[in-house]
Amino acid sequence: MDYPGFQRKLQEKKLEIFTLYDIEALYPQNNPKTIKNNLHNWVKQGHIQRIKKNMYLLQEKNIPAYYLANKLYQPSYISHETALSFYNLIPEETAHTTSTTTKPTRTIKNKHGTFTYHTIKKNAYTGYKLMKIQGYKTLIAEPEKALADFIYHRNRQGQKDYEGERFNKKQLNKISHQKTMNYAKKLNKKTHQTIKQILKK
């Protein structure tokens, strides 16, 4: 199991992001401990990057943060302020990448940035789509769901006043208010009431 051969095999399988278990499946004849040691050594040598426990990335690959976020913690889709910024619903770019998941809330940090995942109940895990962003197929919330997810989480954190939020009124008027309200209802009554007030202004 030499590195050039390993690299070729990954390229053939189009595995830019891969796990220890992916490699064990590619090399069933190899001892799992040997595979793990090889990956550890290749990280030290700078051939591959460890992006979280048992997950790796080829060193020369420049993977967009949104796509990376999808892969780091599954199931998840880009949402909250990250998606709001993507759709120009808020003016500022976000320093970290925020997603919605049905798994427990979690933050993952690596050399590519900070990736935050906020949990919601399974019946509210909807309102996202597959979009090609920077050349990669990425799961991202629809603008209406991004707003609903954002308000839901902020309410849970105890935020009551949204006067300071710099929502782009012009862009807010372009999204479907009815769809936003429907997504808010799936989350909870408080989210529905808050969004109703925001969309009125």
ChimeraX attribute file (.defattr): number of C-alpha atoms within 10 A of each C-alpha:
attribute: neighborCount
match mode: 1-to-1
recipient: residues
	/A:1	10
	/A:2	7
	/A:3	13
	/A:4	8
	/A:5	10
	/A:6	14
	/A:7	15
	/A:8	11
	/A:9	14
	/A:10	17
	/A:11	12
	/A:12	9
	/A:13	9
	/A:14	10
	/A:15	16
	/A:16	16
	/A:17	20
	/A:18	18
	/A:19	17
	/A:20	16
	/A:21	14
	/A:22	14
	/A:23	19
	/A:24	17
	/A:25	12
	/A:26	14
	/A:27	14
	/A:28	9
	/A:29	8
	/A:30	13
	/A:31	10
	/A:32	16
	/A:33	10
	/A:34	12
	/A:35	17
	/A:36	16
	/A:37	11
	/A:38	15
	/A:39	21
	/A:40	15
	/A:41	13
	/A:42	17
	/A:43	17
	/A:44	12
	/A:45	10
	/A:46	12
	/A:47	15
	/A:48	21
	/A:49	22
	/A:50	22
	/A:51	19
	/A:52	14
	/A:53	9
	/A:54	14
	/A:55	16
	/A:56	20
	/A:57	21
	/A:58	21
	/A:59	14
	/A:60	11
	/A:61	11
	/A:62	10
	/A:63	17
	/A:64	14
	/A:65	17
	/A:66	24
	/A:67	20
	/A:68	18
	/A:69	26
	/A:70	21
	/A:71	16
	/A:72	17
	/A:73	20
	/A:74	13
	/A:75	14
	/A:76	24
	/A:77	29
	/A:78	29
	/A:79	30
	/A:80	27
	/A:81	24
	/A:82	24
	/A:83	28
	/A:84	26
	/A:85	19
	/A:86	17
	/A:87	16
	/A:88	17
	/A:89	23
	/A:90	20
	/A:91	13
	/A:92	14
	/A:93	13
	/A:94	14
	/A:95	11
	/A:96	14
	/A:97	22
	/A:98	23
	/A:99	30
	/A:100	29
	/A:101	23
	/A:102	17
	/A:103	16
	/A:104	9
	/A:105	13
	/A:106	13
	/A:107	12
	/A:108	15
	/A:109	12
	/A:110	11
	/A:111	8
	/A:112	14
	/A:113	13
	/A:114	15
	/A:115	22
	/A:116	19
	/A:117	25
	/A:118	20
	/A:119	17
	/A:120	18
	/A:121	11
	/A:122	12
	/A:123	9
	/A:124	16
	/A:125	21
	/A:126	14
	/A:127	18
	/A:128	20
	/A:129	14
	/A:130	13
	/A:131	13
	/A:132	12
	/A:133	13
	/A:134	12
	/A:135	10
	/A:136	14
	/A:137	14
	/A:138	22
	/A:139	22
	/A:140	28
	/A:141	28
	/A:142	22
	/A:143	27
	/A:144	23
	/A:145	26
	/A:146	29
	/A:147	24
	/A:148	30
	/A:149	29
	/A:150	21
	/A:151	25
	/A:152	23
	/A:153	18
	/A:154	16
	/A:155	15
	/A:156	11
	/A:157	9
	/A:158	8
	/A:159	11
	/A:160	11
	/A:161	10
	/A:162	14
	/A:163	8
	/A:164	6
	/A:165	9
	/A:166	11
	/A:167	18
	/A:168	15
	/A:169	13
	/A:170	10
	/A:171	13
	/A:172	19
	/A:173	12
	/A:174	10
	/A:175	14
	/A:176	12
	/A:177	16
	/A:178	11
	/A:179	16
	/A:180	23
	/A:181	22
	/A:182	15
	/A:183	23
	/A:184	26
	/A:185	17
	/A:186	17
	/A:187	22
	/A:188	13
	/A:189	11
	/A:190	15
	/A:191	24
	/A:192	20
	/A:193	13
	/A:194	19
	/A:195	20
	/A:196	16
	/A:197	10
	/A:198	15
	/A:199	13
	/A:200	8
	/A:201	6
